[in-house]
Amino acid sequence: MSSRTIEKAGNEDGKSAMESTALPRTGKSHEGWKRTTRSLVAAVGVSSAWAAGDVAGAEEVWDKTFPRSEGVVHRKISFKNRYGIPLVGDLYQPKEGGGGKRGAIAISGPFGAVKEQAAGLYAQTLAERGWVTLAFDPSYTGESGGEPRHVASPDINTEDFCAAVDALGLLEEVDRERIGILGICGWGGMALSAAAVDKRIKAVATSTMYDMSRVMAKGYDDQMTTEQRSEVLEKLSRQRWTDADHGEPEYGPVSLELKGGEPAFVVEYAGYYKDPERGYHPRAINSNGSWTMTNPLSFMNLPLMTYLREISPRPLLLVHGEKAHSRYFSESAFEAAAEPKELVIIEGANHVDLYDRLDKIPFERLDAFFSEHLK
């Protein structure tokens, strides 16, 4: 059964997501946490990849962009995808033991972010509600492995979600038949592709989803002409000669450095990624790095979500902001998907609001969706 609804920001009981969280958050003051976050900017490397031994033996430092919850246990884990690339994730579990095995959710995104940002916030908040959650860095980014750095792939990054399911299913406390995934922003499209191909995934949700292959191949609102596409591909093809001559990829300019005149949604992105009081993280491409110049090539040639209808009969939930420039991605996916499917539009929310605004992210709805379908 399909449904499409518009919801007011916040949770169903009328409280904000922060107010409705039952388990206590850290006793550390908000300002103290922010000072700790700022001090990490100079201390954390921007392109390190953790080896398995490093993860196991590392002394934990809270390097997230959100305060730590006292109701959740956190630890780093490492695992490999099908291509042998080592991935690193933050595992969140309820501190209170519930007895028996739990359902689990793998989470990643946004595109150009790291697990210490929005994905970690989603993971910790859902762990407060009883889930085992894994926020992970995709291949070639954050603390995960893969060379060169800062490159994305519709195939490999879809596989990263499937590898995260592997990792969760190997945990004693997780019921393998109750694993779902959640993709944020550009990793929403990857999550839908992963759910279509991996039948172990019993439910899939997206938040403020982007179809990265569509936007790179056709431009925003599908406005790229055939001639413009040809020009872009010509430039990217020539860039390969430059990279081949130098023996390494060239990188674009630092992301989201505003010069004036940018579209409103770009300013919104910068307001999250560049602000140490909000979403800045030293390892995030969107905070202070850049993608390789040829990064769009695979996305322009290999579309995501080709087999979207094959997610059915497993359930799909799409969450998007009413005022988001990217809303049409979720609406198109909703129309293309088979039932059961839900599209929830959050009243008044823009694209970036659903990264971290606890009064807008519908955690109660997400929890209810996974609770219903990961029984």
Secondary structure, DSSP 8 states (H G I E B T S, - for coil): -EEEEEE-SS-TTSS-HHHH--S-B-SS-HHHHHHHHHHHHHHS-SS----HHHHHH-------SS--BTTEEEEEEEEE-TT--EEEEEEEEESS--SS-EEEEEEE--TT--TTTHHHHHHHHHHHTT-EEEEE--TTSTTS--SSSS---HHHHHHHHHHHHHHHHTSTTEEEEEEEEEEETHHHHHHHHHHHH-TT--EEEEES---HHHHHHH-GGG---HHHHHHHHHHHHHHHHHHHHHTS--B-S-TT---S---HHHHHHHHHHT-TTTT--TT-HHHH---BTTTHHHHHHS-S-TTGGGGTTS-EEEEEETT-TTHHHHHHHHHHS-SSEEEEEETT--TTHHHH-TTTS-HHHHHHHHHHH--
